[in-house]
Amino acid sequence: MRKIISLVLLLALAQQPSLACDGTARQSSGDAREWWQSAQFYQIYPRSFMDSNGDGIGDLAGITSRLNYLKDLNVTAVWLSPIYTSPMADFGYDIADFFDIQPEYGTLNDFDNLVQEANKLGLKVILDFVPNHSSDENEWFKKSVRRERGYEDYYVWHDGYKNESGARVPPSNWLQAFRGSAWEWNEERQQYYLHQFAVKQPDLNYRNPAVVAQMKRVLTYWLDRGVAGFRVDAVPWCFEVLPDETGRYPDEPLSGYTDDPDDSSYLLHIYTQDLPETVDMVYQWRKLLDDYQRIHGGDRRVLLTEAWSPLDYVMKFYGNRTTEGAQMPFNFQFIVGGNSDKNNTDLPASGFVKIISSWLDNMPSGHTANWVMGNHDQRRVGSRYGEGRIDLMNMLQMFLPGVSITYMGEEIGMTDLDISWEDSRDPAACNSNANIYEQFTRDPARTPFQWSNTANAGFSTNSTTWLPINPNYVTVNVQTEEAASKSHLTIYNQLVALRKTKTLQQGDASYTAIGDNVLAIKRFLKDEKTYLLLANVLDSAVTADVSDVLRVSGNFNTVITNMLSTRKEGDIVSVNNVPLGAYEAIIVESM
Ligand code: NOJ
């Protein structure tokens, strides 16, 4: 059904938020811009990117062999999920040696070579820094178990209690993220240790200055090897409350969100997450990076922080009046915003506007926004927002003001693969059972990257791969999409080119919803071309007049269209009469 937006309705809609993102724009213009402020970050899950030695597992030499692909995508910095020595209980987020490389992935030489080759191409390398926990196979933990001098309090230990029937019970009701108690009994030390993730991921004790110093050594070690910064893992968990004067940790209150007592959302994590001490820790890490730059020179080193916390807490990571924090506290609003079940396939235009303004309106002034659409812990964008919106989501990420952060494969429109219980590898799935694991599994978004339509999608020459390959690789792959006249990848590349314009680099933004269907965003800068992103986010056709709400007039020239659009580049669009088919998204420029 075609809807004509009437003048009356338009006037009413003009009252809707059509906000200029002042904070971003003010700081984003002028000469003082730093390299990361309009950068394209690209996340690689090393296990799944490229296998160079035919064992079915991605590795560092594989990444090095594909740096040209990243260069062609105009990536500014590559963020590698953990590559350190690890028993892989949580695929590298359980680190046995913070100063060495997982043998499956290569050696320190391979890493140095990767950084060197990347830098030659003008690409920066960012590492995942995992401060909250180590592996139980880390020497520090083994020493702590043995109460070796200096390591006694490296982790969070507690005797626990005897209940009325004399059975031993954990110190508190705290739950781990992967189901069940956050406390595990250690026979050798005869105490419980805290692990807010898997049993094999004991929490480091940030109340111990030796731990704080040790983790700073980790940062310096990798800075010395040439990294440009860090994505900081699981930040909100670093500090827990101190026990009271009797040595007791308080129980956390029930949330009322679920009846499942093993599910971490059963409790409100008021004593184990989002503590003020954690924010200060991030400021200390930022200072370390800035001091390093002052001494060693080079470009600014950056921090990207991972926190799925309330927005007011997340925004604290940016810093305060006197202290600098992380340049990029991850903006997860496109993941957590929208519908409560996280399935955003029906999200109307107003839902998109709400998501965008939730960040821009809450971001402290003088800071830079960033846009994260997905990562290795979430369902893929096409599976969350619907395949018809794959290009739209890439358009939003590249068109909105600030930093764009792409999870590998989103540029070619990879989608989730259902993984059987037998093939499941993720601890979040494996710690549950065959009946419910699909609610928790993160494997579907971690399948190997699809390079071509040859065996194993060109990822590996082995007969099997660590996770199965999505059978849609036959059509969804780099080689096929590069060769096509129009594909998710060619569209992504057009966005890359558009992003280089002064308007997108430095311009202001305003945005609004028109009815349920149309999301309209304007990027503009004095004396430069104005660009409009006009998207019909629903599956019914519509005609919109965007002239009043975006304060534009006349004709615009079509520059980018999504896969579902029948328009061509160069087609003229009159802004007071824009017909848009179901899920059609276009970018037009002023003439
Ligand atoms: C967040 C990481 O992204 C996730 O993959 C990991 O399981 C947890 N932190 C624990 O490190």
Residues whose N, C-alpha, C, O or C-beta is under 5 A from the ligand:
A	BS01	NOJ	D90 Y93 F197 D233 A234 D377
